[in-house]
Amino acid sequence: MKRFSALILVLSIVLSVSVGGAICYKYLNPTSSEDGANDNKIDFAWDKVRVAEDYMYPDNFEYIDYAKEVKFDYEQHPLLLEQGFFWCKYDEATNSYIKVDADSPEGAALVDPNKPTIINIHGMLNGGGRYEEMYWFPNHNLPAEELGYDYPVQMIKFWADQGYNVGMYSYNKFADEDSAFFNIEEKMWSIEGPTGIRYATPEGTYVEHVSEYTITEHFAAEWIRATNILPEGFGDKEIRFAAHSMGGQVVMGGTFLLTELASVGQIDKNLLPDRICMEDTFFGTFVPVDVEKGEYTVLGTTDLPCRWSGKKIPSTGECVVEALKDIAANDIVIEYYTYPLSFLWMMIKEDMRQAILRNSVTFMVNPDFTDMAGQHNGIRELYLVSILSEYQASEGMSDADKAKYYASIPTEELKGMVGRYFAMQTGSKTILNNDDTFKELDINTIFKK
């Protein structure tokens, strides 16, 4: 179908991040078994609630053994050892974090089951064949010294210093499609998109057809393998996924699959996330044709078959929203951050917008402490820095008053805010929350039903 070059150019600006980092490698032989599956599998099955459209589910609700079967061929594609789940380890010599493969004994040893956990998932990365995201805090937003650090710091450290296990999911080589964002999102749901499941190399070329499974399926499989070897008690404390931009598609699809796999006993429900943060998520791009009639043109391929259900999907963006609805229905709280001029917020269909608003806690912020092209990334920085702010409850405190604490809002408090919309009134010029105020607005009156 016709591509809209101007929109692609603008979206490529807001979706891209310039990053650099060290190379790291994946462990080839998980100790739980030769094939990475859990040899001591317990019947974890639970009765999940299913509210998504039929195309999201296979007819018989039967799934392959993800931990055993969904893997890359690392001997044929050694560059993919740099992709997947990793735990973060602090390196005193360089004052920075290195990544340790999550399904290795070394990685598992970094995890304290008595701590809460955050997993960061990056967005689209032009140049991702050469670079990876390591979450360095932009010093121009606020000098590190003003946060109590006397050297450049990664946002990973903010969370580790607040007592969290910190991990990340890297798929940067699959997120490099030369600004053609629709090629990336199609990899999340189908293997039959125009580019299939391919990755970018450091030389700027592509390696084609490297998997029979989608990126979201690899996400689910890797999480199961990683958690299979963690210490007993992991999951008793909160697990949080925080995804930026295109990473929201990875997390929504991956978490949806994890809830399905928990329902058939492949993973304990206790190992699912308790909370998901969507940092200006990419829901696909829908160009209005006739809004009154609900007519839109989708940027990307439509009617692709969903890999795990085998059924045709109307669009990748609608899959994200259906996954979101299903996840929310299963007691996983979702917080969504965007800003008024975000193309990712404006270029979605009205029915999708309503579903997002009603199934998440929406924070309309305006990160004006950076330039416009950086507002998209500024949302991620605003959220990850906010863990440094101690949540201070007080008698008579309204939910709008609580909104300024962002990541520090207790999850049980956040659950009571689902289906509500909080708009920033002051504080947009600074990354710290001490001057932030919010007003709650009624989604039934500010948006078309």
C-alpha positions in Angstrom: 0.0 0.0 0.0 1.0 3.6 -0.4 3.6 4.9 2.2 3.4 8.4 3.5 6.9 9.7 3.4 6.4 12.9 5.4 4.8 11.1 8.3 7.5 8.4 8.2 10.2 11.1 8.4 8.6 12.8 11.4 7.9 9.6 13.2 11.4 8.4 12.5 12.7 11.5 14.4 10.5 10.9 17.5 11.0 7.2 17.5 14.8 7.2 17.2 17.4 7.4 20.0 21.1 7.8 19.6 22.8 5.3 21.9 26.0 3.5 22.5 27.2 0.8 24.7 29.3 -2.3 25.3 28.9 -5.6 23.6 27.6 -8.4 25.7 27.0 -12.1 25.1 24.4 -14.7 25.9 25.0 -17.9 27.8 24.4 -20.9 25.5 23.7 -23.6 28.0 21.1 -22.8 30.7 21.5 -25.2 33.6 17.8 -26.1 34.0 18.1 -28.5 31.2 19.9 -29.0 27.9 17.1 -27.4 25.9 16.4 -24.6 28.4 13.1 -25.9 29.6 12.1 -26.4 33.2 12.7 -30.1 34.1 10.7 -29.8 37.3 7.6 -28.2 35.7 4.7 -27.8 38.1 1.1 -27.5 37.0 0.7 -23.7 37.2 -2.5 -23.5 35.2 -5.0 -20.8 36.2 -8.3 -19.5 34.9 -7.4 -16.3 33.1 -10.0 -13.8 31.8 -10.1 -13.5 28.0 -11.6 -10.3 26.6 -9.6 -9.7 23.4 -10.8 -10.2 19.9 -10.9 -13.8 18.7 -7.9 -13.3 16.3 -5.6 -13.1 19.3 -6.2 -16.7 20.4 -5.7 -20.0 18.7 -8.9 -22.0 18.3 -7.9 -24.8 20.6 -5.9 -22.6 23.1 -3.0 -24.9 22.7 0.6 -23.6 22.6 4.0 -25.0 21.7 6.4 -25.4 24.6 7.9 -21.9 24.4 10.9 -22.4 26.7 12.0 -25.5 24.8 11.2 -24.5 21.2 11.5 -20.7 20.7 15.2 -20.0 20.3 17.5 -18.4 17.9 20.2 -20.5 16.2 23.2 -18.8 17.9 25.7 -20.9 16.1 24.5 -19.7 12.8 23.7 -16.2 14.0 26.2 -15.3 16.8 25.3 -11.6 16.7 22.0 -12.6 18.3 23.8 -13.5 21.5 23.6 -9.8 22.2 19.7 -9.9 22.1 17.3 -11.0 24.8 16.8 -10.7 28.5 19.8 -9.6 30.7 20.3 -8.7 34.3 22.4 -5.6 35.1 25.6 -5.7 37.1 27.5 -2.7 38.3 31.1 -2.4 37.2 33.1 -0.4 39.8 36.0 0.2 37.4 33.9 2.0 34.8 31.1 3.4 37.0 28.6 1.8 34.6 26.4 -1.3 34.2 27.1 -4.3 32.2 24.6 -6.9 31.0 24.7 -10.5 32.1 22.6 -13.1 30.3 19.4 -13.7 32.3 19.3 -17.5 31.7 22.8 -18.1 32.9 23.9 -19.0 36.5 25.9 -15.7 36.6 22.8 -13.7 35.7 20.5 -15.6 38.1 23.0 -15.0 40.9 22.5 -11.2 40.5 18.8 -11.4 41.5 17.6 -11.0 45.0 14.1 -12.5 45.4 13.5 -10.2 48.4 13.7 -7.1 46.1 11.2 -5.7 43.6 12.2 -6.0 39.9 12.1 -3.6 36.9 12.7 -4.7 33.4 13.4 -1.9 30.8 12.5 -2.4 27.1 13.8 0.1 24.6 12.1 1.4 21.5 13.0 1.7 17.8 16.7 2.2 17.3 18.0 3.5 14.0 21.5 2.2 14.0 20.5 -0.6 16.3 22.6 -3.0 14.2 25.7 -1.2 15.7 24.5 0.2 19.0 22.4 -0.8 22.0 20.5 1.1 24.6 22.1 1.3 28.0 19.9 4.0 29.5 22.4 6.8 30.1 20.9 9.8 31.7 21.1 12.9 29.5 23.3 15.3 31.4 21.7 18.3 29.6 18.4 17.6 31.3 19.9 17.8 34.7 23.6 17.6 35.8 24.3 14.4 37.5 25.6 16.3 40.5 22.1 17.6 41.2 20.9 14.1 41.6 23.7 13.2 44.0 26.2 11.6 41.6 29.6 13.0 40.8 29.9 11.2 37.4 27.8 10.4 34.4 25.1 7.9 35.4 22.7 5.4 33.9 19.1 5.5 34.8 19.5 1.8 35.7 21.5 3.0 38.7 18.6 5.1 40.0 16.5 2.0 40.4 19.3 -0.2 41.7 20.0 2.4 44.4 16.4 2.3 45.4 16.6 -1.4 46.0 15.4 -3.0 42.7 16.7 -5.9 40.7 17.2 -4.3 37.3 17.1 -6.1 34.0 16.5 -5.2 30.3 15.3 -6.8 27.1 17.4 -6.0 24.1 16.1 -6.4 20.5 18.0 -3.5 19.0 19.2 -5.4 15.9 15.6 -6.2 15.1 14.5 -2.6 15.8 16.8 -1.1 13.1 14.8 -0.8 9.8 16.0 2.6 8.5 13.0 4.5 9.9 10.5 2.1 8.4 8.7 1.6 11.7 6.0 -0.6 10.2 8.6 -3.2 9.3 9.5 -3.4 13.0 6.0 -3.6 14.4 5.1 -6.4 11.9 7.9 -8.5 13.5 6.0 -8.5 16.8 2.9 -10.3 15.5 3.7 -12.1 12.3 6.5 -13.8 10.5 4.9 -13.1 7.1 5.4 -9.3 6.9 7.4 -7.8 3.9 10.7 -8.2 5.7 10.0 -11.3 7.8 12.1 -11.7 11.0 15.4 -10.2 10.0 18.1 -8.3 11.8 20.6 -5.5 11.0 24.3 -6.1 11.2 27.0 -3.6 12.3 27.9 -3.2 8.6 24.4 -2.0 7.8 23.2 -5.1 6.0 20.3 -7.4 6.9 20.2 -11.1 7.7 16.9 -12.5 6.5 14.5 -15.1 7.9 16.3 -15.9 11.1 13.3 -17.3 13.1 10.0 -19.0 12.7 8.7 -17.0 15.6 7.9 -13.4 16.3 9.9 -11.0 18.6 7.1 -11.1 21.1 7.3 -14.9 21.2 11.0 -14.7 21.8 10.3 -12.3 24.6 7.9 -14.7 26.3 10.2 -17.7 25.8 13.2 -15.9 27.2 11.4 -14.7 30.3 10.2 -18.2 31.0 13.8 -19.6 30.7 15.2 -16.8 32.8 12.7 -17.2 35.6 13.0 -21.0 35.6 16.4 -20.7 37.2 15.8 -17.8 39.6 15.9 -18.3 43.4 12.8 -19.6 45.1 10.5 -16.7 46.1 11.1 -14.6 43.0 7.8 -13.1 42.1 6.7 -12.6 45.7 7.9 -9.0 45.3 6.6 -6.7 42.6 7.7 -7.3 39.0 7.4 -4.2 36.7 8.0 -3.9 32.9 8.7 -0.4 31.6 8.7 -0.1 27.8 9.5 2.9 25.7 7.8 3.6 22.3 8.0 0.5 20.0 9.0 -1.5 23.1 5.4 -1.1 24.1 4.5 -3.5 21.3 7.1 -6.0 22.5 5.7 -5.8 26.0 2.0 -5.9 25.2 2.4 -8.8 22.9 4.9 -10.6 25.1 2.9 -10.2 28.3 -0.3 -11.2 26.5 1.4 -14.4 25.5 2.8 -14.9 29.0 -0.7 -14.7 30.5 -1.8 -17.3 27.9 1.1 -19.6 28.7 0.4 -19.2 32.4 -3.2 -20.4 31.7 -1.8 -23.6 30.2 0.8 -24.2 32.9 4.1 -23.1 31.2 4.8 -20.4 33.7 3.6 -19.6 37.2 1.2 -16.7 37.3 3.3 -15.2 40.1 6.1 -14.6 37.6 3.9 -12.3 35.4 4.4 -8.6 35.8 2.3 -6.8 38.4 2.7 -3.5 36.6 3.5 -2.3 33.1 4.5 1.3 32.2 4.0 2.4 28.6 6.3 5.3 27.9 4.7 7.0 24.8 3.9 3.7 23.2 3.8 3.2 19.5 0.3 1.8 18.7 0.6 1.9 14.9 -0.2 4.8 12.6 -3.8 5.4 11.3 -4.3 8.3 8.8 -7.8 9.6 9.0 -9.9 9.3 5.9 -13.4 10.0 7.3 -13.3 10.0 11.1 -17.1 10.2 11.4 -17.4 7.0 9.5 -14.5 5.4 11.3 -12.4 5.2 8.1 -8.6 5.2 8.3 -5.7 4.2 6.2 -3.1 2.1 8.0 0.6 2.7 7.5 1.9 -0.8 7.2 0.7 -4.2 6.1 -2.9 -5.3 7.0 -4.4 -8.7 7.2 -1.2 -10.5 8.2 -1.7 -13.8 10.0 -0.9 -13.7 13.7 1.9 -16.3 14.2 0.5 -18.1 17.3 -3.2 -17.9 16.5 -2.9 -18.4 12.7 -5.7 -15.9 12.2 -5.6 -12.7 10.2 -5.2 -9.5 12.2 -6.7 -6.1 11.0 -3.5 -4.2 11.9 -0.6 -4.5 14.3 -1.8 -1.5 16.3 -5.2 -3.0 17.0 -3.3 -6.1 18.3 -1.5 -3.9 20.8 -4.8 -2.6 22.1 -6.5 -6.0 22.3 -3.5 -7.3 24.2 -3.7 -4.3 26.5 -7.4 -4.9 27.3 -6.7 -8.6 28.0 -3.7 -7.9 30.2 -5.7 -5.3 32.2 -8.6 -7.7 32.7 -6.2 -10.0 34.5 -5.2 -7.7 37.3 -2.0 -6.3 35.8 -2.1 -2.5 36.2 -1.0 -0.5 33.2 0.2 3.1 33.4 0.4 5.1 30.1 2.4 8.3 29.6 2.2 10.5 26.6 2.2 14.2 25.7 -0.3 16.4 23.8 1.7 16.7 20.5 2.8 13.1 20.4 2.3 11.7 16.9 2.0 8.3 18.5 -1.0 9.5 20.5 -2.6 11.5 17.8 -2.3 9.0 14.9 -4.5 6.2 16.4 -8.2 5.5 15.9 -10.7 6.9 18.3 -12.0 3.5 19.4 -8.4 2.4 20.2 -7.9 5.6 22.2 -11.0 4.9 24.2 -9.8 1.4 25.0 -6.4 2.7 26.1 -8.0 5.3 28.4 -10.4 2.9 30.0 -7.9 0.1 30.7 -4.9 2.1 31.9 -4.0 5.1 34.1 -3.3 7.9 31.6 -0.8 10.6 32.4 -0.7 13.5 29.9 2.6 15.1 30.6 4.7 17.7 28.7 8.4 17.1 29.1 9.5 20.6 28.1 12.9 20.3 29.8 14.3 19.1 26.4 13.8 20.1 22.8 10.7 19.0 20.9 12.4 16.1 19.1 13.4 14.9 22.6 9.9 15.0 24.2 9.3 11.4 23.1 12.5 10.3 25.0 11.8 12.8 27.7 8.8 10.8 28.9 11.0 7.8 29.5 13.5 10.0 31.4 10.7 11.6 33.4 9.4 8.2 34.5 12.7 6.5 35.3 14.1 9.5 37.3 10.8 9.7 39.3 11.8 6.6 41.3 14.1 8.9 43.2 11.1 10.8 44.6 9.8 9.3 47.8 6.0 8.8 47.8 4.5 11.0 50.5 0.9 10.1 51.3 -1.1 12.6 53.4 -4.6 12.8 54.8 -7.0 14.1 52.2 -4.6 13.6 49.3 -6.4 13.3 46.0 -5.4 11.0 43.2 -4.4 14.0 41.2 -2.0 14.9 44.0 -0.6 11.4 43.8 0.0 11.6 40.0 3.2 13.7 40.4 5.0 10.7 41.9 4.8 8.7 38.7 6.9 5.5 39.2 6.9 5.9 43.0 3.1 5.6 43.2 2.5 2.3 45.0 1.0 -0.2 42.7 -2.1 -0.8 44.9 -2.7 2.9 44.8 -2.3 3.0 41.1 -4.9 0.2 40.6 -7.5 2.6 42.0 -6.7 5.1 39.3 -7.3 2.9 36.3 -9.7 4.3 33.7 -8.8 7.9 34.7 -6.9 10.7 33.0 -4.5 13.1 34.7 -3.2 16.1 32.9 0.0 18.0 33.9 -0.7 21.6 34.9 2.7 22.8 36.1 6.3 21.4 36.2 6.9 20.7 32.6 10.2 22.7 32.5 12.0 20.5 35.0 12.6 16.7 35.1 12.2 16.5 38.9 8.7 16.3 40.2 8.8 18.8 43.1 7.0 21.5 41.1 4.6 19.1 39.2 0.8 19.4 39.6 -2.0 17.5 37.9 -5.7 17.9 37.3 -8.0 15.0 36.7 -10.2 15.3 33.6 -13.2 13.2 32.7 -12.5 11.0 29.7 -16.2 11.0 28.9 -16.2 14.7 28.2 -12.8 15.5 26.8 -12.7 12.7 24.2 -15.3 11.6 21.7 -16.9 8.3 22.7 
